[in-house]
Amino acid sequence: MTNDMKLNKLLLTLSVGALSFIQACRSPESDEKLKSTIQAALETTPGIEVNVEEGNVTLDGQIGSDSLKQNIEDKTKMAGGENIKSIHNNIVVNLPEPEDAREKYHEIIGGAVDSTLTRDVNLVLADFPTITAQVKEGIIVATGNLEKSKIDTLKKRLEHIKPKGIDMKGVISR
């Protein structure tokens, strides 16, 4: 191998190494810009902390549902795009008390309300196996057969989870 070939090989190796190093080392300014972009996208979700280091995003905080946690991660991906190397979603799901939950969910994200409400309805209906229910736009529609003495209990328990409304017309007393 000639000296020119050795020199070219060395320069090529150094160039590839330098490019890799430049790509791997993001400036603190680009991390701060990415953090600001993500924070702006999440401004309607209070209590979420965003940290960015070399393009790696870490999300911390507490939220009321798994679907909302996923929604926050999705918003983060959309806001950061290809500038994000990875997302570490450390958000903890703490289910709020039902009295507070509906209002908070309605404020933050409309679509997750029905899935969260459906989960809560299913927990109530575990004690009423002859009743089924569907949730649409925050309204519970219950159907089935139930002892007359238990209908009032069912209604009170459904009211406790704070839906927008309850339709019990399909519940027949026996």
Backbone as a printed PyTorch tensor [residue, N CA C, xyz], in Angstrom:
tensor([[[  0.8500,  -1.1660,   0.0000],
         [  0.0000,   0.0000,   0.0000],
         [  0.9000,   1.2350,   0.0000]],

        [[  0.6050,   2.1700,  -0.8670],
         [  1.4350,   3.3780,  -0.9790],
         [  1.0710,   4.3460,   0.1360]],

        [[  1.9530,   5.3200,   0.3120],
         [  1.7080,   6.3360,   1.3410],
         [  0.4450,   7.1320,   1.0530]],

        [[  0.1910,   7.4200,  -0.2580],
         [ -1.0350,   8.1510,  -0.6200],
         [ -2.2750,   7.3460,  -0.2640]],

        [[ -2.2370,   6.0410,  -0.5000],
         [ -3.3840,   5.1860,  -0.1810],
         [ -3.5990,   5.1200,   1.3230]],

        [[ -2.4880,   5.0410,   2.0830],
         [ -2.5900,   5.0170,   3.5350],
         [ -3.1730,   6.3320,   4.0470]],

        [[ -2.7100,   7.4370,   3.4710],
         [ -3.1940,   8.7580,   3.8700],
         [ -4.6800,   8.8960,   3.5540]],

        [[ -5.0910,   8.4570,   2.3450],
         [ -6.5130,   8.5150,   1.9740],
         [ -7.3740,   7.6670,   2.9110]],

        [[ -6.8880,   6.4720,   3.2360],
         [ -7.6260,   5.5890,   4.1310],
         [ -7.7490,   6.2300,   5.5180]],

        [[ -6.6700,   6.8300,   5.9970],
         [ -6.6810,   7.4930,   7.2960],
         [ -7.6480,   8.6700,   7.2890]],

        [[ -7.6050,   9.4850,   6.2190],
         [ -8.5130,  10.6280,   6.1260],
         [ -9.9750,  10.1720,   6.0560]],

        [[-10.2330,   9.1090,   5.3150],
         [-11.5970,   8.5870,   5.2180],
         [-12.0840,   8.1050,   6.5870]],

        [[-11.2390,   7.3860,   7.2890],
         [-11.5920,   6.8840,   8.6160],
         [-11.8590,   8.0400,   9.5730]],

        [[-10.9850,   9.0390,   9.5450],
         [-11.1730,  10.2030,  10.4060],
         [-12.4480,  10.9640,  10.0480]],

        [[-12.7460,  11.0960,   8.7670],
         [-13.9530,  11.8060,   8.3300],
         [-15.2150,  11.0960,   8.8080]],

        [[-15.2450,   9.7820,   8.6310],
         [-16.4110,   9.0060,   9.0740],
         [-16.5550,   9.1180,  10.5920]],

        [[-15.4510,   9.0170,  11.2980],
         [-15.4800,   9.1430,  12.7590],
         [-15.9480,  10.5130,  13.1990]],

        [[-15.4680,  11.5520,  12.5280],
         [-15.8640,  12.9190,  12.8810],
         [-17.3430,  13.1440,  12.6170]],

        [[-17.8460,  12.6450,  11.4870],
         [-19.2720,  12.7770,  11.1810],
         [-20.1290,  12.0480,  12.2120]],

        [[-19.7050,  10.8630,  12.5880],
         [-20.4390,  10.1020,  13.6040],
         [-20.4410,  10.8490,  14.9320]],

        [[-19.2970,  11.4280,  15.2760],
         [-19.1790,  12.1640,  16.5280],
         [-20.0710,  13.3980,  16.5080]],

        [[-20.0630,  14.1190,  15.4000],
         [-20.8900,  15.3290,  15.2690],
         [-22.3660,  14.9600,  15.3630]],

        [[-22.7620,  13.8760,  14.6970],
         [-24.1530,  13.4330,  14.7330],
         [-24.5490,  13.0300,  16.1560]],

        [[-23.6470,  12.3360,  16.8620],
         [-23.9550,  11.8390,  18.2000],
         [-24.0050,  12.9550,  19.2380]],

        [[-23.2060,  13.9800,  19.0570],
         [-23.1380,  15.0680,  20.0280],
         [-24.0520,  16.2050,  19.6130]],

        [[-25.1880,  16.2450,  20.2110],
         [-26.1210,  17.3260,  19.9250],
         [-25.7570,  18.4930,  20.8280]],

        [[-25.9850,  19.6540,  20.3600],
         [-25.6720,  20.8230,  21.1800],
         [-26.7520,  21.0030,  22.2350]],

        [[-26.3740,  21.5980,  23.3660],
         [-27.3830,  21.8760,  24.3960],
         [-28.5120,  22.7680,  23.8590]],

        [[-28.1790,  23.6290,  22.8830],
         [-29.1920,  24.5090,  22.3030],
         [-30.2640,  23.6950,  21.5690]],

        [[-29.8400,  22.6580,  20.8240],
         [-30.8290,  21.8620,  20.1040],
         [-31.6810,  21.0530,  21.0760]],

        [[-31.1040,  20.6030,  22.1920],
         [-31.8850,  19.9180,  23.2170],
         [-32.9000,  20.8660,  23.8510]],

        [[-32.4770,  22.0880,  24.1200],
         [-33.3880,  23.0760,  24.7060],
         [-34.5270,  23.4240,  23.7440]],

        [[-34.2040,  23.5240,  22.4570],
         [-35.2310,  23.8150,  21.4590],
         [-36.2390,  22.6630,  21.3790]],

        [[-35.7390,  21.4240,  21.3820],
         [-36.6030,  20.2550,  21.3550],
         [-37.4850,  20.2190,  22.6080]],

        [[-36.8980,  20.5030,  23.7560],
         [-37.6540,  20.5220,  25.0130],
         [-38.7690,  21.5620,  24.9540]],

        [[-38.4570,  22.7410,  24.4570],
         [-39.4630,  23.8080,  24.3470],
         [-40.5960,  23.4170,  23.4100]],

        [[-40.2510,  22.7790,  22.2980],
         [-41.2590,  22.3340,  21.3310],
         [-42.2020,  21.3170,  21.9600]],

        [[-41.6340,  20.3660,  22.6850],
         [-42.4430,  19.3280,  23.3310],
         [-43.3040,  19.9330,  24.4400]],

        [[-42.7210,  20.8120,  25.2390],
         [-43.4840,  21.4520,  26.3150],
         [-44.6630,  22.2410,  25.7480]],

        [[-44.4620,  22.9000,  24.6220],
         [-45.5570,  23.6490,  23.9930],
         [-46.6680,  22.6980,  23.5460]],

        [[-46.2870,  21.5330,  23.0280],
         [-47.2820,  20.5500,  22.5870],
         [-48.0480,  19.9560,  23.7620]],

        [[-47.4360,  19.9480,  24.9330],
         [-48.0530,  19.3560,  26.1170],
         [-48.6050,  20.4050,  27.0870]],

        [[-48.7230,  21.6470,  26.6400],
         [-49.1180,  22.7190,  27.5530],
         [-50.5080,  22.5230,  28.1550]],

        [[-51.3770,  21.7540,  27.4980],
         [-52.7130,  21.5150,  28.0440],
         [-52.7250,  20.3660,  29.0460]],

        [[-51.5650,  19.7650,  29.2850],
         [-51.4570,  18.6550,  30.2310],
         [-50.5520,  19.0970,  31.3800]],

        [[-51.1260,  19.6660,  32.4280],
         [-50.2960,  20.1620,  33.5340],
         [-49.6350,  19.0340,  34.3050]],

        [[-48.4810,  19.3580,  34.9000],
         [-47.8100,  18.3970,  35.7730],
         [-46.8790,  17.4260,  35.0790]],

        [[-46.6470,  17.6010,  33.7740],
         [-45.7360,  16.7120,  33.0620],
         [-44.3970,  17.4300,  32.9060]],

        [[-43.3360,  16.7750,  33.3610],
         [-41.9910,  17.3420,  33.2640],
         [-41.2760,  16.7190,  32.0720]],

        [[-40.6620,  17.5660,  31.2610],
         [-39.9440,  17.1230,  30.0600],
         [-38.4620,  17.4190,  30.2380]],

        [[-37.6290,  16.4010,  30.0440],
         [-36.1790,  16.5830,  30.0450],
         [-35.6230,  16.0060,  28.7520]],

        [[-34.6260,  16.6920,  28.1850],
         [-34.0080,  16.2330,  26.9470],
         [-32.4990,  16.2630,  27.1230]],

        [[-31.8630,  15.1450,  26.7970],
         [-30.4070,  15.0700,  26.8320],
         [-29.9350,  14.3040,  25.6110]],

        [[-29.2090,  14.9920,  24.7540],
         [-28.6910,  14.4190,  23.5140],
         [-29.7960,  13.7630,  22.6820]],

        [[-30.9600,  14.4070,  22.6500],
         [-32.0680,  13.9060,  21.8350],
         [-32.9080,  12.8330,  22.5020]],

        [[-32.5250,  12.4180,  23.7030],
         [-33.2860,  11.4260,  24.4610],
         [-34.2550,  12.1640,  25.3800]],

        [[-35.5440,  11.9090,  25.1920],
         [-36.5880,  12.6200,  25.9220],
         [-37.0620,  11.7620,  27.0920]],

        [[-37.1640,  12.3840,  28.2650],
         [-37.7090,  11.7180,  29.4410],
         [-38.9350,  12.4850,  29.8950]],

        [[-40.0430,  11.7620,  30.0550],
         [-41.2980,  12.3420,  30.5280],
         [-41.5440,  11.8550,  31.9480]],

        [[-41.8190,  12.7710,  32.8660],
         [-42.1180,  12.4240,  34.2510],
         [-43.3880,  13.1450,  34.6800]],

        [[-44.0640,  12.5850,  35.6610],
         [-45.2590,  13.2070,  36.2060],
         [-46.2780,  12.1590,  36.5660]],

        [[-47.4760,  12.6260,  36.8840],
         [-48.5730,  11.7360,  37.2320],
         [-49.7880,  12.1300,  36.4100]],

        [[-50.5430,  11.1300,  36.0060],
         [-51.7080,  11.3600,  35.1550],
         [-52.7880,  10.3610,  35.5580]],

        [[-54.0090,  10.5690,  35.0810],
         [-55.1400,   9.7870,  35.5510],
         [-55.5100,   8.5480,  34.7760]],

        [[-54.8680,   8.2800,  33.6260],
         [-55.2560,   7.0730,  32.8890],
         [-54.1300,   6.6210,  31.9700]],

        [[-54.1600,   5.3280,  31.6510],
         [-53.1700,   4.7770,  30.7190],
         [-53.3240,   5.3820,  29.3290]],

        [[-54.5720,   5.6160,  28.9190],
         [-54.7820,   6.1770,  27.5880],
         [-54.2430,   7.6010,  27.5050]],

        [[-54.3590,   8.3570,  28.5780],
         [-53.8170,   9.7140,  28.5960],
         [-52.2900,   9.6810,  28.5910]],

        [[-51.7040,   8.7120,  29.3000],
         [-50.2430,   8.5480,  29.2930],
         [-49.7630,   8.2930,  27.8610]],

        [[-50.4620,   7.4040,  27.1490],
         [-50.1030,   7.0960,  25.7660],
         [-50.2990,   8.3120,  24.8710]],

        [[-51.3710,   9.0700,  25.1160],
         [-51.6360,  10.2770,  24.3270],
         [-50.5060,  11.2880,  24.4900]],

        [[-49.9860,  11.4190,  25.6960],
         [-48.8790,  12.3450,  25.9490],
         [-47.6360,  11.8870,  25.1910]],

        [[-47.3650,  10.5970,  25.1960],
         [-46.2160,  10.0770,  24.4580],
         [-46.3920,  10.3070,  22.9540]],

        [[-47.6000,  10.0950,  22.4440],
         [-47.8750,  10.3190,  21.0210],
         [-47.6780,  11.7880,  20.6450]],

        [[-48.1530,  12.6940,  21.4890],
         [-47.9680,  14.1350,  21.2360],
         [-46.4810,  14.4860,  21.2320]],

        [[-45.7360,  13.8510,  22.1410],
         [-44.2910,  14.0960,  22.2200],
         [-43.6120,  13.6680,  20.9190]],

        [[-43.9730,  12.4710,  20.4270],
         [-43.3910,  11.9740,  19.1750],
         [-43.7130,  12.9030,  18.0170]],

        [[-44.9560,  13.3550,  17.9540],
         [-45.3590,  14.2450,  16.8520],
         [-44.6180,  15.5770,  16.9260]],

        [[-44.4820,  16.1240,  18.1180],
         [-43.8460,  17.4360,  18.2740],
         [-42.3540,  17.3780,  17.9610]],

        [[-41.6810,  16.3130,  18.4290],
         [-40.2350,  16.2160,  18.2710],
         [-39.7870,  15.6160,  16.9590]],

        [[-40.6240,  14.7630,  16.3930],
         [-40.3010,  14.1460,  15.1080],
         [-38.9710,  13.4330,  15.1070]],

        [[-38.2090,  13.6460,  14.0380],
         [-36.9390,  12.9390,  13.8660],
         [-35.8300,  13.4760,  14.7710]],

        [[-36.0960,  14.5580,  15.4960],
         [-35.0960,  15.0770,  16.4350],
         [-35.0160,  14.2460,  17.7110]],

        [[-35.9840,  13.3550,  17.9000],
         [-36.0050,  12.5170,  19.0940],
         [-35.2860,  11.2010,  18.8040]],

        [[-34.3090,  10.8690,  19.6560],
         [-33.6320,   9.5720,  19.5440],
         [-34.4470,   8.4990,  20.2540]],

        [[-34.9450,   8.8320,  21.4530],
         [-35.7490,   7.8750,  22.2200],
         [-36.6410,   8.6460,  23.1850]],

        [[-37.7020,   7.9600,  23.6380],
         [-38.6000,   8.5370,  24.6390],
         [-38.6730,   7.5690,  25.8150]],

        [[-38.4150,   8.0890,  26.9920],
         [-38.5430,   7.3140,  28.2240],
         [-39.7660,   7.8630,  28.9550]],

        [[-40.8770,   7.1410,  28.8700],
         [-42.1300,   7.5950,  29.4460],
         [-42.2410,   7.0700,  30.8800]],

        [[-41.8130,   7.9010,  31.8270],
         [-41.8310,   7.5250,  33.2460],
         [-43.0700,   8.0520,  33.9570]],

        [[-44.0850,   8.4420,  33.1980],
         [-45.2990,   8.9820,  33.7890],
         [-46.0020,   7.8790,  34.5800]],

        [[-46.4010,   8.2050,  35.7940],
         [-47.0770,   7.2600,  36.6710],
         [-48.5880,   7.4760,  36.5390]],

        [[-49.3290,   6.3840,  36.3830],
         [-50.7780,   6.4700,  36.2870],
         [-51.3630,   6.3110,  37.6870]],

        [[-51.9330,   7.3840,  38.1850],
         [-52.6510,   7.3840,  39.4630],
         [-54.0830,   7.7290,  39.1510]],

        [[-54.9760,   6.7810,  39.3120],
         [-56.3670,   7.0330,  38.9830],
         [-56.9750,   7.9630,  40.0300]],

        [[-57.4860,   9.1160,  39.5860],
         [-58.0920,  10.0420,  40.5350],
         [-59.4310,   9.5000,  41.0370]],

        [[-59.9070,  10.0710,  42.1080],
         [-61.2140,   9.6930,  42.6260],
         [-62.2670,  10.0090,  41.5760]],

        [[-63.2930,   9.1820,  41.4490],
         [-64.3040,   9.3880,  40.4160],
         [-64.9380,  10.7740,  40.4300]],

        [[-65.1120,  11.3950,  41.6060],
         [-65.7310,  12.7240,  41.6460],
         [-64.9360,  13.7410,  40.8370]],

        [[-63.6050,  13.6340,  40.8630],
         [-62.7530,  14.5860,  40.1530],
         [-62.4450,  14.1440,  38.7300]],

        [[-62.4800,  12.8540,  38.5010],
         [-61.9400,  12.2860,  37.2720],
         [-62.6040,  12.8150,  36.0220]],

        [[-63.9070,  12.8000,  35.9390],
         [-64.5820,  13.1730,  34.6920],
         [-64.2290,  14.5880,  34.2570]],

        [[-64.2710,  15.5240,  35.2020],
         [-63.9760,  16.9100,  34.8390],
         [-62.5460,  17.0450,  34.3210]],

        [[-61.6120,  16.4100,  35.0000],
         [-60.2140,  16.4900,  34.5760],
         [-60.0350,  15.8390,  33.2060]],

        [[-60.6450,  14.6760,  32.9980],
         [-60.5040,  13.9950,  31.7240],
         [-61.1350,  14.8050,  30.5990]],

        [[-62.2980,  15.4010,  30.8670],
         [-62.9590,  16.1980,  29.8320],
         [-62.0970,  17.3910,  29.4350]],

        [[-61.4270,  17.9940,  30.4170],
         [-60.5710,  19.1400,  30.1250],
         [-59.3660,  18.7330,  29.2850]],

        [[-58.7890,  17.5890,  29.6060],
         [-57.5210,  17.2110,  28.9770],
         [-57.7190,  16.5330,  27.6290]],

        [[-58.5940,  15.5310,  27.5900],
         [-58.7470,  14.7910,  26.3340],
         [-60.1400,  14.2060,  26.2490]],

        [[-60.8340,  14.5400,  25.2070],
         [-62.2140,  14.0980,  25.0510],
         [-62.3460,  12.6050,  24.8270]],

        [[-61.6150,  12.0160,  23.9000],
         [-61.7910,  10.6250,  23.5020],
         [-61.4870,   9.6180,  24.5890]],

        [[-60.5770,   9.9430,  25.4910],
         [-60.2110,   8.9930,  26.5360],
         [-61.2820,   8.8980,  27.6130]],

        [[-62.1900,   9.8670,  27.6550],
         [-63.2090,   9.8700,  28.6950],
         [-64.0660,   8.6160,  28.6080]],

        [[-64.5380,   8.2830,  27.4070],
         [-65.4070,   7.1180,  27.2660],
         [-64.7010,   5.8350,  27.6620]],

        [[-63.4250,   5.6710,  27.2910],
         [-62.7290,   4.4390,  27.6490],
         [-62.5060,   4.3540,  29.1520]],

        [[-62.2060,   5.4770,  29.7820],
         [-62.0230,   5.4850,  31.2300],
         [-63.3580,   5.2620,  31.9320]],

        [[-64.3920,   5.9000,  31.4280],
         [-65.7220,   5.7290,  32.0010],
         [-66.1900,   4.2840,  31.8200]],

        [[-65.9210,   3.6920,  30.6650],
         [-66.2940,   2.2970,  30.4130],
         [-65.6110,   1.3780,  31.4220]],

        [[-64.3480,   1.6420,  31.7000],
         [-63.6300,   0.8440,  32.7010],
         [-64.3150,   0.9530,  34.0570]],

        [[-64.6850,   2.1630,  34.4610],
         [-65.3410,   2.3720,  35.7500],
         [-66.7220,   1.7120,  35.7820]],

        [[-67.4520,   1.8000,  34.6750],
         [-68.7710,   1.1550,  34.5860],
         [-68.6220,  -0.3490,  34.7310]],

        [[-67.6360,  -0.9140,  34.0510],
         [-67.4150,  -2.3630,  34.1390],
         [-67.0850,  -2.8080,  35.5640]],

        [[-66.3790,  -1.9680,  36.3070],
         [-66.0920,  -2.2800,  37.7100],
         [-67.3870,  -2.3100,  38.5190]],

        [[-68.2780,  -1.3480,  38.2760],
         [-69.5750,  -1.3210,  38.9630],
         [-70.4010,  -2.5440,  38.5680]],

        [[-70.4330,  -2.8510,  37.2650],
         [-71.2840,  -3.9390,  36.7700],
         [-70.7970,  -5.3240,  37.2010]],

        [[-69.6030,  -5.4200,  37.7220],
         [-69.1230,  -6.7130,  38.2300],
         [-70.0470,  -7.2300,  39.3340]],

        [[-70.6960,  -6.3030,  40.0510],
         [-71.6340,  -6.6820,  41.1110],
         [-73.0610,  -6.8750,  40.5920]],

        [[-73.2670,  -6.6110,  39.3040],
         [-74.5960,  -6.7270,  38.6920],
         [-74.4700,  -7.5280,  37.3890]],

        [[-74.2690,  -8.8450,  37.4680],
         [-73.9680,  -9.6480,  36.2800],
         [-75.0890,  -9.7210,  35.2350]],

        [[-76.2960,  -9.3570,  35.5930],
         [-77.4060,  -9.4150,  34.6220],
         [-77.5680,  -8.1140,  33.8560]],

        [[-76.6990,  -7.1580,  34.1100],
         [-76.7780,  -5.8470,  33.4620],
         [-75.5760,  -5.6520,  32.5470]],

        [[-75.8390,  -5.0770,  31.3730],
         [-74.7600,  -4.6600,  30.4780],
         [-74.9150,  -3.1730,  30.2350]],

        [[-73.8410,  -2.5370,  29.8040],
         [-73.9010,  -1.0910,  29.5590],
         [-72.9280,  -0.7080,  28.4620]],

        [[-73.2880,   0.3450,  27.7720],
         [-72.4010,   0.9520,  26.7760],
         [-72.2240,   2.4160,  27.1400]],

        [[-71.0770,   2.9680,  26.7730],
         [-70.7830,   4.3680,  27.0490],
         [-70.5390,   5.0770,  25.7310]],

        [[-71.2290,   6.1750,  25.5220],
         [-71.0140,   6.9720,  24.3230],
         [-71.1060,   8.4410,  24.7000]],

        [[-70.0320,   9.1540,  24.4370],
         [-69.9420,  10.5830,  24.7280],
         [-70.2970,  10.8990,  26.1780]],

        [[-69.8140,  10.0470,  27.0800],
         [-69.9930,  10.2880,  28.5060],
         [-71.3250,   9.8400,  29.0750]],

        [[-72.1870,   9.2530,  28.2580],
         [-73.5060,   8.8140,  28.7160],
         [-73.5190,   7.2830,  28.8160]],

        [[-73.9790,   6.7820,  29.9620],
         [-74.0760,   5.3390,  30.1930],
         [-75.4790,   4.8770,  29.8150]],

        [[-75.5520,   3.8670,  28.9420],
         [-76.8300,   3.2640,  28.5620],
         [-76.8150,   1.8230,  29.0820]],

        [[-77.6520,   1.5710,  30.1160],
         [-77.6840,   0.2610,  30.7610],
         [-78.8830,  -0.5440,  30.2730]],

        [[-78.6900,  -1.8580,  30.1390],
         [-79.7710,  -2.7630,  29.7490],
         [-79.6520,  -4.0510,  30.5510]],

        [[-80.7820,  -4.7620,  30.6750],
         [-80.7780,  -6.0520,  31.3550],
         [-81.9120,  -6.1710,  32.3490]],

        [[-81.8920,  -7.2480,  33.1080],
         [-82.9060,  -7.5280,  34.1340],
         [-82.2700,  -7.4340,  35.5030]],

        [[-83.0140,  -6.8490,  36.4490],
         [-82.4780,  -6.6880,  37.7950],
         [-83.6280,  -6.6540,  38.7910]],

        [[-83.3870,  -7.1850,  39.9830],
         [-84.3870,  -7.1230,  41.0430],
         [-84.7050,  -5.6620,  41.3240]],

        [[-85.9750,  -5.3880,  41.5290],
         [-86.4220,  -4.0070,  41.7320],
         [-85.6550,  -3.3350,  42.8750]],

        [[-85.3730,  -4.0750,  43.9350],
         [-84.6910,  -3.5090,  45.1000],
         [-83.2410,  -3.1080,  44.8000]],

        [[-82.6620,  -3.6570,  43.7350],
         [-81.2500,  -3.3670,  43.4130],
         [-81.0850,  -2.2680,  42.3590]],

        [[-82.1750,  -1.8940,  41.6960],
         [-82.0780,  -0.8760,  40.6390],
         [-81.5840,   0.4500,  41.2010]],

        [[-82.1100,   0.8530,  42.3440],
         [-81.6950,   2.1200,  42.9480],
         [-80.2100,   2.0970,  43.3180]],

        [[-79.7460,   0.9590,  43.8510],
         [-78.3280,   0.8110,  44.2020],
         [-77.4510,   0.9370,  42.9670]],

        [[-77.8570,   0.2730,  41.8890],
         [-77.1010,   0.3640,  40.6330],
         [-77.0190,   1.8040,  40.1550]],

        [[-78.1440,   2.4910,  40.1470],
         [-78.1750,   3.8760,  39.6700],
         [-77.2620,   4.7680,  40.5090]],

        [[-77.2970,   4.6060,  41.8220],
         [-76.4480,   5.4240,  42.7050],
         [-74.9670,   5.1530,  42.4450]],

        [[-74.6290,   3.8810,  42.2520],
         [-73.2280,   3.5470,  41.9930],
         [-72.7640,   4.0980,  40.6550]],

        [[-73.6340,   4.0750,  39.6470],
         [-73.2850,   4.6590,  38.3450],
         [-73.1740,   6.1810,  38.4510]],

        [[-74.0420,   6.8100,  39.2130],
         [-73.9680,   8.2640,  39.4130],
         [-72.6660,   8.6580,  40.1020]],

        [[-72.1900,   7.7890,  40.9900],
         [-70.9640,   8.0610,  41.7430],
         [-69.7430,   8.2360,  40.8330]],

        [[-69.7400,   7.6030,  39.6620],
         [-68.5830,   7.7270,  38.7730],
         [-68.7030,   8.9230,  37.8300]],

        [[-69.7190,   9.7360,  38.0390],
         [-69.8870,  11.0430,  37.3930],
         [-69.9250,  11.0190,  35.8620]],

        [[-70.8390,  10.2630,  35.2740],
         [-70.9920,  10.3500,  33.8120],
         [-71.7530,  11.6230,  33.4610]],

        [[-71.7970,  11.9610,  32.1850],
         [-72.6260,  13.0970,  31.7500],
         [-74.0990,  12.7700,  31.9380]],

        [[-74.4410,  11.4870,  31.7830],
         [-75.8200,  11.0700,  31.9460],
         [-75.9310,   9.5730,  32.0770]],

        [[-77.1170,   9.1200,  32.5460],
         [-77.3860,   7.6890,  32.7010],
         [-78.7500,   7.3960,  32.0900]],

        [[-78.7980,   6.4130,  31.1920],
         [-80.0590,   5.9820,  30.5900],
         [-80.3320,   4.5640,  31.1100]],

        [[-81.3390,   4.4410,  31.9950],
         [-81.6770,   3.1490,  32.6080],
         [-82.9820,   2.5880,  32.0330]],

        [[-83.4460,   3.1480,  30.9030],
         [-84.7170,   2.6990,  30.3160],
         [-84.6810,   1.2230,  29.9260]],

        [[-83.5100,   0.7090,  29.6100],
         [-83.3860,  -0.6770,  29.1870],
         [-83.2440,  -1.6620,  30.3280]],

        [[-83.2800,  -1.1700,  31.5740],
         [-83.1950,  -2.0570,  32.7300],
         [-84.6180,  -2.4150,  33.1620]],

        [[-84.9030,  -3.6980,  33.1280],
         [-86.2440,  -4.1840,  33.4690],
         [-86.1910,  -4.8020,  34.8580]],

        [[-87.1580,  -4.4180,  35.6930],
         [-87.1880,  -4.9880,  37.0510],
         [-87.8910,  -6.3340,  37.0100]],

        [[-87.4300,  -7.2270,  37.8810],
         [-88.0680,  -8.5500,  37.9460],
         [-88.5760,  -8.8060,  39.3390]]])
